[in-house]
Amino acid sequence: MKVRMAHVRIQGINVAVFEANARDDTDAGRARLLAELSEQARREGLRVEKAALAYRDRFYGAPDLVQYLARAGRPRWTHTLSLA
């Protein structure tokens, strides 16, 4: 599976936003997917301090980051990750 992501600095924090949703469409599934994607981004050399999923014009992740993204909008995609 290929996932587009944005890796940006917001207010001095390294942030990753992934274009993905859990297959089972549950918060538990989203939490697992977010952890997996964040770890993959770190393995590829990106610094991830906070992360969120972006799906169907919604966000899931760190509450303060989700609130910020809801106001500011999704950043532009900068990378693509591959998951097995």
Buried (B, 14 or more C-beta within 10 A) or exposed (E): EEBBBBBEEBEEBBBBBBBBBBEEEEEEBBBEBBEBBBEBBEEEEBEBBBBBBBBEEEBBBBEEBBEBBEEEEBBEBEBEBEEE
